[in-house]
Amino acid sequence: MSRASFPEGFVWGVSTSAYQIEGAASADGRGPSIWDTFSTGQGDACGHYHRYREDVRLMRDLGLAAYRFSVSWPRVLPEGSGEVNEAGLDFYDRLVDELLAAGVAPYATLYHWDLPQALEDRGGWPERDTAYRFADYAAAVHARLGDRVRTWFTVNEPWVAAFLGYGSGIHAPGRRSAADAFRAAHHLLLGHGLAARVMREAGARDIGAVLNFTPVMTPAQVRDPGRALSDEDAEAVARIDALVHRQFLEPMLRGAYPADLLPVVERHAGLGHLRDGDLDAIAQPLDLLGVNYYTPSVVQAQPSEPADPAFPGSEGVLFCTVPTAVTAMGWPIVPDALPPLLRRLTREYPGLELMITENGADFADTVTPDGIHDVERARFVEEHVRAVHAAVEEGADVRGYLVWTLLDNLEWADGYQRKFGLVHVDFATQRRRLKDSALWYRDLVRRNGLPESRPKRPTLETVAARAGVSRATVSRVVNGEASVSPEVRAEVMRAVRELGYVPNAAARSLVTRRTDSVALVLSVPAQGGDALVSAVVQYVTSVLEAAGKRITLMLADTAESHRRVTAHVEAGLADGVVLLPPERPGPLTERLARTGVPMVLLGRPPVASLVPYVDVDHAGGAAAVTRHLLATGRRGIGMLCGPMDLPATQERIAGYREAALAAGLQPVVVPADGTPGSGAAAAARLLDDHPGLDAIVAASDRLAVGALRAAREAGQLVPGDLAVAGFGDGDVASATTPALTTVRVPVADQALALARLLLSRMEGRHTTSVVLPVRLVVRASTG
């Protein structure tokens, strides 16, 4: 069979980071990092600090040529500066020697987000001095390891460190300041340049940096990369590209910030932190650019859209979800976005070598007696390796590919629930087990390429025919049944190995009595809930199928269909149930709960239930929009709401009442049935009965549309005479005249949370209901 071979010398390896695998957080003089402070109680990670020899043996056995690891700054300099902790450097001495003895080239990353807490206490990356302390740290590490480490990366994903750590606050150290984020970004760049210069002067050979790349595209371009863009969408794409990519590429490689970015920086942070000589220091010659790619950023122009805190300056840009397969983290799987990115980098920065320094996926793994059959992860890596090969064939200067990651590890604030590793880790015992993806990757490395075509996956029937046994016998062997004789077992396993068979859910279910099937049960949606139901069907299906589950879609809109759904679950034909949306009191939830099958609900049920659910903060959203109206000077604020028997409506009323009473106002609530027509009629009554009214909060966007109609018919100007706000931020909200201020409900996040909650329940983990935050979107209808 012809093969998609890579150039001779192409480097295959894996990447890890110190905080995620080392553990030993207080051993041998290590000081605390910002992640120790931000995410406490995370235990010993993978215990790599004490088990590094075992992990290096795994790399050797997989035939890897390179291992990219990060050095822990607080392990080397516990106070961030000052006296070097020799015991910390001794560990990396031993690790490098072990790697070289195993024939694995060490690639050292100096900063993978674990800033010493002592430096954060002195201001962290927004302070200029941190960049100079980083250069001192780089010099100390290079002085010890530079005789054996050839390839050095200064910083890993500075955008993440700056904008998720200091802008949105979802990463350590958890600050929320656009000004701090831009200052941190500049000082990370400065630290990179100063470190690169001091190491080059000390004789370092190959120096690079690692950036996160999320190719920016519109939803239409995900399916059609060549799709022409409107002027508005083109501007949105360029702005996000400047924030995420060119903010770092241009200073590093051309010695200048993008002209379209500087006004954004000046507006949020000023330009005082940009000093003469900084850009010369940053633009040190680079030998290698590390490319971390997982998923694209999908955006489109959306007037009046507020900025995302992680992207200060992104006003008017909507970050979109796309209907494509996703990983267990909900990240869209788009390998086709990788070749254009690599071609672009080679075209725009000629002479710069590229390396894929991170690429991998989180999927829910199942440990079986015969192994961990993570076919989804192997397929993910294969698709992206094929994309890299296509880019190389088209002239992209890519020199290697490093999988993220070697081991299941500590995934930052997400703890241990994420599984990115080629190697499974039992965190209770620290036992390592190769997954099927590791064996697949080993074979890829050995042949330095992929088959030109994808072979058909062998089936249970294929294995049975090769071994000369029945399908049921193969399934018993796959599931570790003791009833099969050793001779037959050996024959079946020989066939499994020869064919490269990966057992699927059907094979496993023959003897385990697990169907790996999930019933996705739809009741009649609320008015305006179509988008939510559609998103749930799309994303729940993608996540659960990625985890090896099969989806059975069932409608529950009549008493007879309720009986049919219950009978289906009682018969053991489903291992889990997603029920949405349980809006009216009824027996279906109770009946399904009595079956004992793991179940989750979309939306808080009308009556108390032990079944966990996913919902949003309805009360908080209504209170936020009421407080917004108060802040604009409105003092006569009424509310339209309905249908009145829905828990979501009742919670929105409660949030409005609380905010109104806190401001000394008397709440005024008028019911409606949820349609725009009923909203118009209810708003007309409200305006007639309360002449001093100057604002209306509607419990849904549909009711708000009716309120806008009533205002026009009453001759009132919006927002001059009457401010109107809705709830939901569906498609209609930005299309009204004027555009509607509303509360954004995170549709895709609810769907992803549902899938993850059900997987947790099916795996027997303790679960609780999930209530997601909402966000106020201010548009013209409130002034």
Summary of the structure (lengths in Angstrom):
residues: 783
radius of gyration: 28.4
end to end distance: 66.8
largest distance: 89.2
contacts: 2792
relative contact order: 0.07
helix: 44%
strand: 17%
